[in-house]
Amino acid sequence: MATQVELFNVKYNEGSLEPKTAELIKFAVNLAIDHKHGAKLHLGRAREVGATEDEIWEAVAYAMRPVAAKVRNFAKEIVSK
């Protein structure tokens, strides 16, 4: 059952996502911000709620995309001069 919560003036219904999906998102976000404790915590929780290794690695790839795009764009800027 979803619970209405507010975070920094954003209201949402926590619990609207399936638990596995929510944990994979939290895992990916923690990877992307280099938060080791959070990444390990949510990886474990994702596995507890049934995440497969394929799903985990897909989440890793999603976490990598913004960083990879940033590096690509920076390289284009530097190399093109």
N, C-alpha and C positions, 0 to 999 in steps of 0.2 A: 504494500500500500504506500502510495506517494505521500510525502509530508511536505507542506509548504514551508519554505525557508527563504531567507534573504541573505545575500552576500554582497556587500558593497553596493547597496541599493538595487540589486538585481533580484527580483523575486522569481522563484522557480519551484517546481515540485520535485524534490529529491525522491528518487525511487521510481521515476518515470522510465528510466532506462533499465534494461535487463541487467542484473548484477554482473554478469560476465562482461558485457559491453562497458559498463561503468568502470570496472576494475582495469580493463585494457586501456581505456582512455586515460585513467589516472596514472597507470604505469607509463604510457607513452609521454604524457606531460612531464612526469618526473624525470624521465630519461632526457627529454629535450632541455630541461633547465638544470641538468647535472646534479639532481638531488638523489644521491645514492640510497639513503635510508628509505625515502618514499618509493623509489623505483623497486627496491627489494620487497618492501611491504606489499605494494600493490601487485607485483609479480606473483608473490605467494598467494595472495587473495584471489587473483585471477585463476591460478591453477586450482585452488580449492573449489571454485565455482564452475570448473570444467573447461577452462581455456586449453586448447590444444597447442602444441609447439608451433604449428603453422599459424595459428591466430596470434600467438605471442610474437613471432617473427614479423608478421604483417604489421603489428602495432609498432615494432622497432623501426620498420621501414617508414611508417608514417611519421614517427618522431624525427627521423633523419631528414625528411624532405625539406623543411624550412631552412635548416642549416645548410644543406647541400645547395639549395637555391641561392642562399646568401653568398656562399663561397663562389659559386658560378658567376653571379652578378658582379662581385668584387673583382674577380679575376678578369672578366671581360673589360671592366673599367680600367684596370691597371695595364693589361696586355695591349689594349687598343690604342694606347697613347704612344 
